[in-house]
């Protein structure tokens, strides 16, 4: 009896967008090449060396290098030009594959040169992934965003099916030079699309404030503050790390497992890996339906449990048929867990900081993959291979047991819309770079409401900190117990103006709750103080120091 997979009609809805079709179409071509190298690269490394650590590093090198570039690229995409970041990343990707073609043709392919090429591909992936995720979401209506991510995952995993089969065939029949050349050739169309895309102006989604623009390092800093001071993002990061760390073990050790237990050729190895892609495709088509029926929390927990049981089953039955079934399950589980976490991370992040937050999420996604893959490769040097995989299966348990501690948040996106702040009139003596800025708000309360007020201020503290405050405090007047002063420090006047422009509807509701306890006239009195640190003062101090040093010299 043949069972057909029915794809929900809604999964085709995002394809009505022409830009989305071109982005995903050229992405499919490029991802075939990426998967060819990513999955078959471990097989090539296993032929170049017998070291388990180097074989595991072949899988870990790409995400490790990606972590190096992702944070700056995310900040550049938010504060500069997202399309430019994507174009640079894809150009680097093609150049890295070109390097592997050259060293292979020259007979210089070695573990070191292979790792260099994989590192370049990883840097390109780190540069592009956050911008890619944000672009996918911005090219479709808000109600189609989860479906768009499923389509994106679908095309990504078609490459996971085609790539290893095609790569294994070419590697066996034509050698490494033709293999790498084909990988580079299928990546070129995406570079051409990004270069010619007439709608590129729509992706210049910089987020300057009304009277200030954000520097690149300032954008990195604000993204980090927002990520670390948002409990929902921290919970998503924890769940992602708890899943990815043990999940990396099978991918890193599969080349050794295939060589020792399955005895496959390059083509056979590619066919086995393609099964994982089939599982991922099934997961991508089913994810919108699962999301409608279950919370993302449940989807991630189920994927974690399924992956643990699958790896344990492979340890118990190390045969080819068992490997096929296990990779089908683990391929599906990876998509369910990681895409669900990406959707959750985007849902809790406003547009102005979204690419930066997703770049930090990319670090959370890839760093555990590197540590898990390399770490289990080191463990395999001391333990038998099947025992190492059994340890990896047991390592999924914390991700299941800690679900109540790290629940994925559910947020209404409308609450993350920016709320315009009133125009702030400032004196001519204050310049954007002046600072730090100390802001003080005075509250007059009823004595019996102090405890509730402090509870509201605890929530407001999180808002102030994630929007740019480096320090925050609440102080009680020693002579008037019902009088409180809130203080927070922002590094510069420019930073304070940006903070005012980044309040969302949800942030203003938290602030309004704190303000509601004020019993004085109008809203709490606001005092803004700028540190008298000027260029002229700094130059005067430098001249004074030089003069004093000249007097002290013998």
N, C-alpha and C positions, 0 to 999 in steps of 0.2 A: 504494500500500500504506500503510495507517495503522499507525503505531507507537504503542502505548499505554505510558504511564509507569506502572509497577507500584510502588505505594508499599508498603514493607515493613510487615507487620502490626504490628511493634513500635513504629512511629511513633505509633500510637493509644493505646499503653499509658499514657502520662502523663495522658490525658484522663479516666481513671477517677477522678482527684481532682477533686471538685466545685469546690474553690477554684481549682484550676489551670484548669478549663474557663471559669469566670467571668472570671478574670484575662486569659486569652488571648482570650476572646470580646469583651470590652469593649476589649481592646488592639487587636484587629483593626479595630473601628469607629474608634477614635481614630487609628490609623496610616493609615487611608485619608485622613483630613484632613491629617495631617502630610505624607504623600507628595504630596498635591495641591499644598500650598504649597511644599514643599522642591524639587520638580522643576519645577513650572510657574512658581514664583517667579522663576527665572532667565529664563524666557520673558517674564514681565511686565517685569522689569528691562530686558531688551533692547529692549522697546517704549518704556521711559521714558528711556533714555540710549543713546548709542553708545560709551560708554567701555568698553573691554575689562576694565579694572581693576574698575569697578563691577559689571559683569556677573559677573565671577569672584568678587567679594566677596559677591554675593547667595548664592552657593553656600557660601562660606566663613564667612559671618557667624554662622550657627547653631552650628557646632562651635566657633568662636572664643568666643562668649558662653558656651557650655557649659563650657569650661575654667575660667571664672571661678568657677562655683558648685560644681563637682563635688567638690573635695577636702573642703570643709567639710560638704557633704551626706553624703558617704561616712562621715566621722567621726561625724556626728550619727546616721546610721542604725545604726552599730555600737554606739554608746554610749548611744543614747536609744531612739527609736521609728521603726522602718523604715517602717511603714505611714503614720505622720504625715509623713515626708519625701515619700513617694509622693503623698500627698494634696495637699500644698503644691505639689509640682511640677506635677501635672496641673491644679490650679486656675490656676497661673500660665500654663500652656499655653493654656487656654481664654481667659483674660484678654488674652493677647497677640493672639490671633486676633480677639477683640472689638475691640481697638484698631484693627486693620486694617479691620474693617467700618466703624467710625465715620469714620476718615479717608477711606475710599473714598466713603462716602455724602455726606461734606461736600465732596467734590471736591478733597481735599488729598493724594491719594496721589502721592508723589514718590519718587525714589531714597532720600532720607533717611528718610522715614516708613516705607517698605518695609523698610529695613535695621533700623529700631527694632523693628518687629514681628517680624522674623526673629531679632533678638537676644533678644527675650523668649522666643521659642520655643526658642532654643538654650539659654538659661539653664534652662528647664524640663527640657529633655532631659538636661543635665548633672546636674541635681539628681536625676533619677529613674533614669537608666540603671544605675548600680552597685547601687542598692537593688532594681531590677527584676531584674537578673541573679541576685542572691543569692536573691530571693524565688522565682524560677522553680526554682532548684536545691533550695530547702528545701521545696517543696510536693510533691515526688515522692521515692520511695525512691532511695538513692544509686546503684543500678545503672541507673536510668532517667535520670540527670541528662544524659548526652550526648544522649539521644533527646529530652528535654524542651527542650534548647537548639535542636535541629533543628525541633521543633514551633514554638517561639517564633520562630525565623528564618522558618519557613514562613508563619506568620500575618503577620509583619512584611512579607514580600515579596508576600503577596497584596495588601496595601495598595499596594505599589509597582506592581502591575499595574493595579488598579482606580483608584487615585488619579489618575495622569496622564490616563487616558482620560476619567474622569468630570470631572476638573478642566478638561481641554481643551474638552470639550463645553459645560460650564456657562460657561466664560470666553467662548467664542465666541458662545453664544446669549443669555446673560443679563448679562454684564459682571462687573466685579470685585466689586461689592457682593454680588451673589448668590453669587459664587464663594467669597469669604471667609466669608459667613454659613453656607454649607453646610459648610465646613471646620470651623467652630466647633460646629455642631450635632452632627456625628458624634463629636465629642470629649467631649460632656457625659456620656454613659452611664458612662464609666470613672470620672469624678469621683463619680457617684452610687454606683457599686459600692464604691469605696474608702471612702466615707463610711459606708455601711451594712454593710460586711463584718463579720459577727459573729465571724469567726475572727481578728480583728485582733490579739487578745492573743498569738496564736502568733507574731506577727512582732516582738514586743518582745524582740528577741534582744540585749539589752545584755550587756556582758561585764565586769562589775565583778569585782575580785578579792575574795578572802574577807574582807578587812578594809579595803578601799579601793574607792572609785569613781573612774572615769576622767573627767576634765574634757574638754570639747570640744577645746580646744587641745592637751591632752595626747593625745587620741585621734588628732588630725591628726599630731602629732609621732611617735607610736609607729607609725602607718601608714607614714609616710615612711621611718623607720628600717628597718622590716621590708622594705619594697620595695627600698630601695637596698642592703641588706645580704643580699639573697637572689639568688645568681647565676642561678638558674633564671628568676626574674622579669625580671632584666635582659636575659637572652637573648631572652625572649619580647617584651620591649619593643623591642629592636633589630630583630627580625624584622618586627614590626608596622610600625614606622616605615619600614623599607626597602620595604615593600609599599605602604603607604598614601600616601606622599609622591608617587610618580609616578602612582598610581591616581587621585589627586584631579584630575589635569590634564584627563582626558576629561570628567568631570562638570562642571568649571568652565567649560570651553571649548565644550561641546556646543551651548549656545544660539547662539553665534557660528558654529559649524560648520554648524548646521541652517539658519541664515539665509543664509550665503554659498554653501553648496554644495548643500543639500537643498531649499531654498525651500519650507518647510512652513508650514502654518497652525498655529494653536494646537492644533486637534484632531490634525493630523498629527504635531505634535511630541509630543503626549501618547501617541499610538499607538507612536511610535518608542521613547519611554521605557518604555512598558509591556513592550516586548520584554526590556529589562533585568530587569524584574521576573519575567518568565517564566523567564529563565535562573537567577535567584536561587531561584525556587520549585523548579526541577529540582535545583539544588545542595542545597537544604535537605532534599529527600526522599532524596537519594543520600548525604548526609554520614554517617549512621550506618553504612551499608554500607561506605563508604570507610574509616571509622575502624576497622572490624573487620579490614580487609584490609591497611591501610597505617598507618605511623606518622604522627602529626600533622605531623612534619617534612616528610614526603614530600608530604602534601596541600598544605601552604603553598608549598613549592617549585614544585609543579606549577601551582598557581593563579598564582603570580608569572610563570612562563614563559608560560602561556596568555594572561595579560593583556598582556604585552609584545608577543607575536606579533599579538594582535588589534588593538592600537593601530597597530602598524606596517602592518597590512593596510588599515586605514581610510585611512592616509596614501596608500598606493599606489592604492586604489580608492575615491575619495570619492563614492560613489553611495548611493542609498537602500537598495538591497538589501545592499550591503556594511555599511552602518550597522546594519541589522537583525541581521545575523550577528555583527557585532562586539559589539553591546550584549548579545546573548544570551550570548556568551562572557564578557564583562567582568562582567555581572551574576552569573553563576555563580561566577566567580573571586573576586569580592568576598566572597561568602558563605563559600566554602570557606576562604579565608585568614583573615578576621576572626573567624568563629565558631570555627574551629580554635584560634586564638590565645586567645579568651575561655575556651574549655574548658581549654586548657593552663594559663592563668593561675589559674583556679579550682582545678585539680588540685594545684597546688603551694602553695596558701595554706590555712592552718587557719581554722576557722570564726570565731575571735575577732577576726581582722583582715581577714576576707574582703572585706567591702564597702569598707573603706578601700583595700585593695590594688587592687580593681577600679576604684575611683574614680581612682586614679593611672594604671591601665591605660587608662581612658577618656581621660585627658589625652594619653597616648602615642598613642591611636587618633585623637584629634581634632586635636591640635596639628599633626602632619605634614599632615593633611588641609587645615588652614587654610593652612599655609605652602606646601604643594604647589599648592593651587588658586590662591592669590593670587600666588605666585611665577611660576607659568606664565602667569597673566594679565599680569604685568609683562613677562615675556619676549615675549609676543605683541605688545606694543606696539613691539618692535624687530625682530622676525622675522615672516615670513609664518606664517599659522595652521598650515599643514601641517608646516612646519619645526619649529614649537613642539611639535606632537604627536609628531614623530619624536624630538625631544630627550627627551620624556616616555617614549617606548618604550625608549630607550637607558638611561634612569634606573632601569629595573627590573633591570639586570644585576647591580649590587651585591647585591641581595637573593637572587640565584641563586648568585653566586660565594662569598658569605660564609656559606653554609649550614653548612659544617664548623666555622666559628668560633662561630656562634650556634645551636647545636642546641636544639630544644625539649625540655625535661626530661620524663621519664616517672616519676611518683611514685605509690606505693601510698598511697591516702587513709587507710588504717588507721594509717600511721605518723605522721599529723598529728593524731591524737586527743590531747587534753590529758591530761597525767599530773599527778595531784594531788601537791602538795608537802606535806611534813610541817608541821603547825601550828607557827608560830614564836612563841615567848613573848618579849615585849619589855617593857622597863621603862616605867613610867608617864610618865617624862620625855620619851619619844619620841612626837612627834605626826606625823600623816600628811604635813604640809607641811614638816617638818624635812629638812634636807639641804644640800648633796649627801651621798650615802652612799658611802663607800669600803669595798669588800669585798675581803678578802685571803684567799687559800687557799695553804697551805704544803704543798709536795710534797717527799718524800724519795725519791730515785731510785737505781737502779743506774747506775753510770757508763756502762756499755756500752749503755744504753737512752735516753740523752739525745736522740740524733737522732730516734728514733721518737717520743719524748715531745713534742718541739717540733713535729713534724708533726701530732700529734693536737691540740696546743694551737692550731695555725693554724685547724683546723676549729672548735674551741671558741670561738675569737675571733669567728667569724662568728655563731655562735649568741648569744653574749653581746651583741654589738652590735645585732643585729636585734631582740632582746627588750628593749632599753632602755638599754644601757650607752653612755654618751657617750664614754668613754675606756676603753682596755684595754691591759694590758701584762703581760709576763712577765719576771721578773728572776732572775738567778742569784747566789747567795751567794758573795762573794769569798773567804770562808774555807772554805766547804764546797761544792765544785763540784757535788755531787750534790743540793744543796738549791735549790729554785726557789720563787718566790712569784708567784702570779698575782694581778693587781689589776684591778679594773674599777670605774668610777664611774657611779652612777645619780643623776639630778637630785634625787630626794626619796625619803623613806622610803615614801611612797605608791607611787611608781614602782617601788621595789624589791619591794614586796609584789605588785604587778601582774606584774612580771617573773617572780616565782616561780610565779604561777598560769598563766603562758602557755607553760610548757615542754611541748613535744609529746613523743610517744614517740620520734620520730627525734632530737630535741634531747637527750633523756636518754641515748640510746645514744651520741651523740657525747661527752657529759659522762662517761659510764661508761668509755668507752675511754681518756679522759685520766686518770681516776681510777685505772684499772687499773695504771698505772705507779708509783703511790705504794707504797712499801715500808714505810711506818710502820704503826703500829697504827690499825686502822679506816680511815675516809675522811680525806682531807686536812683539817687544822685550818682552820676558817673564823673569820675575825675581821671584825666589822661595825663600822665607825666612822661616826658621824654628825657633820657639821660643827656646831659650837656656834653656829649662826646662829639666833637666836630673835627674836621680835617685841620682847621687852623690850630685848634688846641693840641692836637697830636703833633703837628709840626713844631709848635712852641716847646712842647715837652722834649722832643728830640733834640732841638737846639740847646735846651738847658742841660740835657744829659751830656751832650758833646762838650759843652763848656766846662761842666764839672769834671769830666774825665780828663780834659786837658790840664786842669789845675792839679789833679791828683798825680799826674805823671811826673816822675822825677826829672 
